[in-house]
Amino acid sequence: MKPNIVFYFTDQQRWDTLGCYGQPLPISPVLDQLAESGVLFEQAYTAQPVCGPCRALFQTGLYPTQSGCFRNSIALPEGVKTLGDYLTEAGYETGYVGKWHLASTGELEKKPDIDYTITAVPPELRGGYRGFWRAADVLEFTSHGYDGYVFDEHMQKREFKGYRVDCITDFGLEFLDQVQKDKPFFLTISHIEPHHQNDRHCYEGPAGSKTRFQDFVLPADLQALPGNAAEMYPDYLGCCRSLDDNLGRVVDKLKAMGIWENTILIFASDHGSHFMTRNRDAHLNGYDDYKRSCHDACLHVPLVICGPGFEGGKRISELVSTASLPKTILAMASIDVGDQMIGENLQTVVDGKIQNRPNRIFAQISESRVGRCIRTADYLYSVYAPGVHGGEVMDSDLYEDDFLYDLKADPAQLHNCVADPRYQKIKEDLRAQLIEEMIQAHEKKPVIRDGKIEA
């Protein structure tokens, strides 16, 4: 039988929160053990550090500028074939649990024109998921760290009491309790943690997190830059530990069912968090900003895959994009979509079949700016469209320099070299690579010019 697939993904989780990526505190014993037996991607990056656009990419295998879902509050378009569609056609039973964020449509950061933020998402707006459903379009509007509600496949409210990560996982276990034994399944558990609670402007870890994780050590970028990490980090880590504890519950359930050996589990996050250290002018556009930038704090995410084909405790050093996850998931189910989806089958990277593969990633930035960036092993280069609002426009004909970091000399990305004449030739080469990536993403070939940049 084809393998079962579980996609367990988190929201706004930095890669360096986890032991297998160097976190010194005991945050992720379960995932650390899975990484030892599976495959860990050391350099995995999101292609869009905003919740809705990244989720649209996960469902469609298209860049947000291709699907039109380039910012939050844009619903998945009709007629786009999704992960749910492909897997259902291939005989998979599907289940979706948690945060959806792809049904409501309207003006950015204001009351949507079509509003499912606190009501049930109708079947036609569930992205091809036709079976088990325990989700809310905007889970942070229907719940807090403790208590809340989602809706089921019959559009009935399902209230929960307790810590949100525990309760969302309960719904995932409910799906496993009712799966058909003779049919493979694809289960997505889409947690909102460790995303900050919007209406309370803070991270909400389990009770006691501030004491439990008071001995934290901030990553170098958060130590160096002004932000709110010193206050928020213990609760942030508390969220991450709860996510790991609940991952353990899922693994234990799969083992108890006798299907662990035929299940592939994917752990990832949509984007990271810079704790208000970057985009310090974002408030001018109405944001309390934790993402929406080209920096590793936002783009570098955890990615661990374990199960058939992803075994042996491998650590992959090549740069990969989580934009490849839809194509990879379908390949796990023996579905070849060719060039209908972006990215690559990550199995080929794991197997070393990567001759002439560009070791770089490309990302689109929206809302805070219309931005694009490219990251290689040695450099990060980013551009933006001057005078253009990133919540209103998804692309541009004209960009200017934004950031250039020499990652070997400056891994924390603190010193912007984009106007340094010593890096001019390097910048020109990166600029050419960035334009190549933009064209491959079906964007217009832009003009990119030098800008007046403050270090």
matplotlib code that plots the C-alpha trace (Angstrom):
import matplotlib.pyplot as plt

x = [0.0, 1.1, 2.6, 0.5, 1.6, 1.4, 2.2, 2.7, 3.4, 3.8, 3.4, 6.2, 8.7, 12.4, 14.7, 17.0, 14.2, 15.0, 17.7, 18.6, 19.4, 21.5, 19.0, 20.6, 17.3, 15.2, 12.6, 12.3, 13.3, 10.8, 11.8, 15.4, 15.0, 13.1, 15.9, 18.4, 16.5, 15.1, 16.4, 17.1, 17.4, 19.9, 19.2, 15.5, 13.8, 10.3, 9.5, 7.0, 7.2, 3.5, 0.8, -1.8, 0.6, 2.7, -0.3, -1.6, 1.8, 1.6, -1.8, -1.2, 2.5, 2.5, 4.2, 1.8, 2.1, 1.0, -2.1, -2.9, -2.7, 0.2, -0.9, -3.2, -7.0, -7.1, -8.9, -7.6, -8.9, -11.4, -10.1, -6.6, -5.8, -4.6, -2.8, -6.2, -7.5, -4.5, -4.4, -8.1, -7.9, -5.0, -7.2, -6.0, -8.3, -7.6, -7.9, -7.2, -6.9, -6.2, -5.5, -6.7, -6.3, -7.4, -11.1, -11.7, -11.2, -11.1, -8.9, -5.8, -5.9, -9.6, -12.9, -13.0, -15.6, -16.1, -15.7, -15.2, -12.7, -15.0, -17.6, -17.5, -15.5, -17.9, -16.9, -16.1, -13.5, -11.6, -9.0, -10.1, -10.3, -13.6, -13.5, -12.5, -12.2, -11.5, -10.4, -11.0, -10.1, -8.3, -7.7, -6.3, -9.7, -11.6, -9.3, -6.5, -3.7, -6.3, -9.8, -11.6, -13.4, -13.1, -15.7, -16.1, -16.9, -20.6, -19.9, -20.8, -18.9, -16.5, -15.5, -12.4, -11.1, -7.5, -4.2, -4.7, -1.8, -3.2, -6.7, -5.8, -3.7, -6.7, -8.6, -5.8, -5.9, -9.7, -9.0, -6.6, -9.2, -11.6, -9.2, -10.0, -7.5, -7.3, -6.7, -3.7, -4.3, -2.9, -3.3, -2.4, -2.1, -1.7, -0.9, -0.9, 1.7, 4.2, 2.6, 1.8, -1.8, -2.8, -5.4, -3.2, 0.1, 2.1, 3.1, 1.0, 2.9, 1.5, 1.1, 4.5, 6.6, 8.1, 9.6, 10.4, 12.4, 13.8, 17.3, 17.0, 19.9, 18.8, 20.1, 22.7, 20.4, 17.9, 20.6, 22.0, 18.9, 16.1, 12.9, 10.7, 12.4, 13.8, 10.3, 8.6, 11.1, 10.2, 6.6, 7.7, 9.8, 6.9, 4.8, 7.6, 7.9, 4.2, 4.3, 7.0, 5.1, 2.1, 4.2, 5.1, 1.4, 0.9, 4.0, 2.8, -0.6, 0.8, 3.0, 0.1, -2.0, 0.8, 1.3, 4.3, 6.6, 4.5, 4.0, 6.0, 6.0, 6.9, 7.7, 8.0, 7.0, 5.5, 8.1, 10.1, 10.0, 12.3, 10.6, 10.1, 13.8, 13.4, 10.9, 10.8, 8.7, 6.1, 3.7, 3.3, 1.4, -0.5, 1.6, 3.0, 5.7, 7.4, 8.0, 7.7, 11.5, 14.3, 16.3, 17.0, 14.9, 11.9, 12.9, 15.0, 12.7, 12.9, 12.3, 12.6, 11.1, 11.1, 9.7, 10.1, 12.6, 13.7, 15.8, 19.3, 19.8, 21.0, 21.7, 21.3, 23.5, 22.2, 19.8, 16.2, 12.9, 9.7, 8.1, 9.1, 6.9, 3.8, 5.7, 7.6, 4.4, 2.8, 5.9, 5.6, 2.2, 3.7, 2.1, 4.3, 3.1, 6.0, 6.1, 2.6, 4.1, 7.2, 10.2, 11.8, 11.2, 13.3, 13.8, 16.3, 18.3, 18.3, 19.5, 22.2, 20.8, 21.5, 24.0, 24.1, 21.5, 21.7, 22.4, 20.2, 16.7, 14.3, 11.6, 8.9, 8.2, 4.8, 2.8, 5.7, 7.1, 7.0, 10.3, 12.3, 15.4, 17.9, 20.1, 23.2, 25.5, 27.6, 25.3, 21.8, 20.6, 17.3, 15.5, 12.3, 9.9, 10.2, 7.0, 4.8, 2.6, 3.2, -0.4, -1.9, 0.5, 2.1, 5.0, 6.7, 8.7, 11.3, 13.2, 16.0, 18.7, 17.6, 20.0, 23.2, 24.8, 28.1, 27.0, 30.4, 31.6, 28.2, 25.9, 23.6, 23.0, 23.7, 25.9, 24.2, 26.9, 24.6, 26.1, 29.7, 31.7, 33.8, 30.8, 29.7, 30.7, 29.2, 26.0, 25.8, 26.1, 23.4, 21.2, 21.5, 20.6, 17.7, 16.3, 16.6, 14.6, 11.9, 11.5, 11.3, 8.5, 6.6, 7.2, 8.0, 11.7, 12.4, 14.8, 16.9, 18.9, 21.3, 19.5, 20.5, 20.8, 21.6, 23.8]
y = [0.0, 3.6, 5.3, 7.3, 11.0, 13.3, 17.0, 18.5, 22.1, 25.1, 28.8, 31.4, 28.9, 29.7, 26.8, 27.5, 26.7, 23.0, 20.9, 19.2, 22.7, 23.7, 24.9, 24.2, 24.0, 20.8, 22.0, 19.2, 15.7, 14.0, 15.8, 15.5, 11.7, 11.7, 13.7, 11.0, 8.3, 10.4, 13.4, 16.9, 19.7, 22.1, 25.0, 25.0, 28.3, 29.5, 31.1, 33.6, 34.7, 35.5, 33.0, 33.1, 33.2, 30.4, 28.3, 29.0, 27.8, 24.6, 23.8, 24.7, 24.2, 27.7, 30.9, 33.3, 35.7, 32.8, 31.9, 35.5, 34.8, 37.2, 38.5, 37.6, 37.9, 36.5, 33.2, 30.3, 30.9, 28.5, 26.1, 25.6, 22.0, 21.5, 18.9, 17.8, 17.3, 15.3, 13.0, 12.3, 11.3, 9.0, 7.2, 8.9, 9.7, 13.2, 15.1, 18.7, 20.1, 23.5, 26.8, 27.2, 31.0, 30.6, 31.3, 35.0, 37.8, 41.5, 44.5, 43.8, 44.0, 45.1, 43.3, 41.0, 41.4, 37.6, 36.8, 33.3, 34.3, 33.2, 31.1, 27.8, 27.5, 26.1, 22.9, 24.6, 26.8, 24.0, 23.5, 20.1, 18.5, 16.6, 14.5, 15.0, 18.7, 20.3, 23.8, 27.6, 30.0, 32.3, 30.2, 33.1, 34.8, 31.7, 30.8, 31.9, 30.0, 28.3, 27.5, 28.2, 26.5, 25.2, 23.7, 20.2, 18.9, 19.5, 23.1, 22.5, 24.3, 22.1, 23.9, 22.9, 23.5, 23.4, 24.4, 25.0, 22.8, 19.9, 20.4, 20.7, 17.6, 15.8, 16.5, 15.0, 11.9, 11.8, 11.5, 8.7, 6.8, 6.8, 6.1, 3.2, 0.4, -0.5, 3.0, 5.4, 8.8, 12.3, 14.2, 17.9, 19.2, 22.9, 24.5, 28.2, 28.0, 29.6, 32.5, 35.5, 36.0, 38.9, 40.5, 40.3, 41.2, 38.4, 34.8, 32.5, 29.5, 26.9, 28.1, 28.2, 28.7, 32.0, 30.1, 26.8, 28.5, 31.5, 30.4, 31.0, 32.3, 34.5, 33.9, 36.4, 38.5, 38.9, 39.8, 42.5, 44.2, 46.1, 44.1, 42.2, 38.9, 39.3, 39.5, 37.1, 34.3, 32.1, 31.8, 31.3, 28.4, 27.1, 27.0, 25.1, 22.5, 21.9, 21.4, 18.8, 17.0, 16.8, 15.6, 12.7, 11.9, 11.6, 9.4, 7.2, 6.9, 5.8, 3.2, 1.9, 1.5, -0.5, 1.9, 3.9, 1.9, 2.8, 6.5, 9.5, 12.4, 15.9, 18.6, 22.2, 25.7, 28.4, 31.0, 32.2, 35.3, 38.3, 39.6, 43.1, 43.5, 44.1, 46.1, 48.6, 51.0, 48.3, 50.0, 52.8, 50.2, 48.9, 45.9, 44.5, 42.9, 39.5, 38.3, 39.9, 40.3, 38.6, 37.8, 34.3, 35.1, 35.0, 32.7, 29.9, 27.2, 23.7, 20.8, 17.2, 14.3, 10.7, 7.5, 5.3, 7.0, 9.5, 7.4, 7.0, 10.1, 12.2, 15.9, 17.7, 20.8, 22.0, 24.9, 23.8, 25.7, 24.6, 25.6, 22.1, 20.4, 20.0, 18.3, 16.2, 15.1, 14.1, 12.2, 10.3, 9.2, 8.2, 11.3, 13.0, 16.6, 17.5, 21.3, 21.8, 22.7, 24.7, 23.3, 19.9, 16.5, 16.7, 12.9, 13.6, 15.9, 13.3, 10.6, 12.9, 13.1, 16.8, 17.4, 21.0, 22.0, 25.7, 25.9, 28.9, 29.8, 32.5, 34.2, 36.8, 39.4, 41.1, 43.4, 45.2, 45.8, 44.4, 42.6, 39.7, 38.0, 35.3, 33.4, 31.4, 29.6, 32.7, 35.7, 37.1, 39.7, 41.5, 44.2, 46.1, 48.2, 51.9, 53.7, 50.6, 49.2, 45.5, 44.9, 46.4, 45.3, 41.9, 42.7, 45.5, 46.4, 48.3, 47.3, 48.9, 47.4, 46.6, 44.3, 42.4, 40.3, 38.5, 35.4, 34.0, 37.2, 38.2, 35.2, 37.2, 39.6, 42.8, 44.7, 45.7, 45.7, 46.5, 50.0, 48.9, 49.2, 46.2, 44.0, 45.5, 42.6, 40.1, 42.1, 42.2, 38.4, 38.0, 40.4, 38.4, 35.2, 36.9, 38.1, 34.5, 33.2, 35.9, 34.9, 31.3, 32.3, 33.7, 37.3, 40.1, 40.7, 43.7, 46.5, 46.5, 49.6, 50.7, 52.5, 54.9, 52.5, 53.3, 50.7]
z = [0.0, -0.6, 2.5, 4.8, 5.0, 8.0, 7.5, 11.0, 10.5, 12.8, 12.5, 12.9, 14.3, 13.9, 13.0, 16.0, 18.6, 18.2, 19.7, 16.4, 15.1, 18.1, 20.7, 24.1, 26.2, 26.1, 23.7, 21.1, 22.4, 20.1, 16.9, 17.8, 17.9, 14.6, 13.0, 14.2, 12.3, 9.4, 7.4, 8.6, 6.2, 7.7, 5.3, 4.6, 3.7, 3.1, -0.2, 1.4, 5.1, 5.5, 6.7, 4.0, 1.0, 2.3, 3.0, -0.6, -1.8, 0.3, -1.2, -4.8, -5.4, -7.1, -6.1, -4.4, -7.4, -9.7, -7.6, -6.7, -3.0, -2.5, 0.9, 3.7, 3.2, -0.3, -0.8, -2.9, -6.4, -8.0, -10.6, -9.2, -8.6, -5.0, -2.9, -1.6, -5.1, -6.3, -3.3, -3.3, -6.9, -6.0, -3.5, -0.3, 2.6, 3.6, 6.9, 7.7, 11.2, 12.6, 10.8, 7.2, 6.4, 2.8, 2.7, 3.7, 1.2, 1.7, 2.3, 4.1, 7.9, 7.8, 8.0, 4.9, 2.2, 2.3, 6.0, 7.3, 10.0, 12.8, 10.9, 9.2, 5.9, 3.3, 1.5, -1.8, -0.1, 1.6, -1.1, -2.2, 1.3, 1.1, 4.2, 7.8, 8.7, 12.1, 11.2, 11.4, 8.7, 11.1, 14.2, 16.2, 15.9, 17.2, 20.0, 22.4, 23.9, 26.1, 24.8, 21.5, 18.7, 15.2, 12.7, 11.4, 7.9, 8.5, 9.4, 13.1, 15.8, 17.8, 21.0, 23.0, 26.5, 27.4, 25.8, 22.1, 20.9, 22.9, 21.6, 18.0, 18.3, 19.9, 16.6, 14.6, 16.8, 16.2, 12.5, 13.1, 15.1, 12.1, 9.1, 6.9, 7.3, 3.6, 2.4, 2.7, 4.3, 4.2, 7.4, 7.9, 11.4, 11.0, 14.4, 15.0, 17.7, 18.3, 16.4, 18.7, 19.7, 17.6, 19.9, 23.0, 21.3, 22.9, 22.6, 24.8, 26.0, 28.4, 32.0, 33.7, 30.5, 31.8, 34.7, 32.9, 30.1, 32.0, 31.3, 27.6, 25.4, 22.6, 19.1, 18.0, 15.8, 18.7, 21.1, 18.9, 17.7, 19.6, 19.7, 22.2, 22.3, 25.8, 27.1, 24.8, 24.3, 27.3, 26.2, 22.6, 23.7, 25.8, 22.6, 20.8, 23.6, 23.6, 19.8, 20.3, 23.2, 20.9, 18.0, 20.4, 20.9, 17.1, 16.8, 19.7, 18.1, 14.7, 16.4, 18.5, 15.3, 13.8, 10.8, 11.8, 9.5, 6.5, 7.4, 6.3, 8.7, 7.7, 10.3, 9.0, 9.7, 7.4, 8.4, 11.4, 13.7, 14.0, 17.2, 15.8, 15.2, 11.5, 9.5, 12.3, 10.2, 9.6, 12.0, 9.4, 7.3, 10.3, 11.3, 14.5, 12.5, 13.2, 9.7, 6.2, 5.6, 3.8, 6.9, 8.1, 11.2, 8.9, 6.1, 7.7, 9.0, 10.4, 8.1, 9.2, 7.2, 8.4, 7.1, 4.0, 1.7, 4.3, 6.7, 8.0, 10.2, 7.2, 7.6, 4.2, 3.9, 0.5, 0.5, -0.1, -0.3, 1.4, -1.9, -2.9, -0.2, -2.4, -5.2, -2.7, -0.9, -4.2, -5.2, -1.9, -3.2, -6.6, -8.2, -10.8, -11.5, -13.7, -14.2, -12.9, -9.6, -8.6, -6.8, -6.8, -5.3, -2.2, -2.4, -5.2, -2.9, -0.2, -2.6, -3.9, -7.4, -7.7, -10.5, -11.8, -9.2, -8.2, -4.5, -3.8, -2.7, -3.9, -1.8, -2.4, 0.3, 0.5, 2.8, 4.4, 0.9, -2.6, -2.2, -3.7, -2.4, -3.3, -0.8, -1.7, 0.7, 1.0, 0.4, 0.9, -1.5, -1.4, -3.4, -3.1, -5.2, -4.2, -3.5, -3.8, -1.1, -0.6, 0.6, -2.6, -5.4, -5.8, -8.2, -10.0, -13.1, -11.1, -7.9, -6.0, -3.7, -0.2, 1.6, 0.9, 3.6, 3.6, 5.5, 6.2, 7.8, 9.2, 9.9, 12.1, 9.2, 11.0, 8.5, 5.2, 2.4, -0.4, -1.0, -0.3, -3.5, -2.5, -3.1, -6.4, -8.6, -6.2, -6.1, -9.9, -10.0, -7.4, -9.1, -12.4, -10.4, -8.8, -12.1, -13.4, -10.5, -10.9, -14.6, -13.6, -11.2, -14.2, -13.1, -15.5, -16.2, -13.9, -13.9, -10.7, -9.9, -7.2, -4.4, -1.7, 1.2, 4.8, 6.5]

ax = plt.figure().add_subplot(projection="3d")
ax.plot(x, y, z, "-o")
ax.set_aspect("equal")
plt.show()
